[in-house]
Amino acid sequence: MFPRIGLIIANLETPSRKVVRFYNKRGAAEQWIEEGKQAVKTTRLSCQQFRSNEVRLWLNAIAAIIFALDDYGRWASRLPEASNA
């Protein structure tokens, strides 16, 4: 809704667009790192044995794939049929 206005102070001898692009990429990378740290912190493993947790995670992954395929199937069924022209 409102434009983001920021200030970058740097003593780099490169064009300003390249400096802004560099800092934007750096900021995105730092956000990904922080998200990864939060994911590790909040992940709860319910079992004490590695194998049990591995099976649990595999089942969650399989369920997510099944739901994604089911959702894709519903989406694809609403597409109009291609005509052979």
Secondary structure, 3 states (H helix, E strand, C coil): CCCCCCCCCCCCCCCHHHHHHHHHHHHHHHHHHHHHHHHHHHCCCCCCCHHHHHHHHHHHHHHHHHHHHHHHHHHHHCCCCCCCC
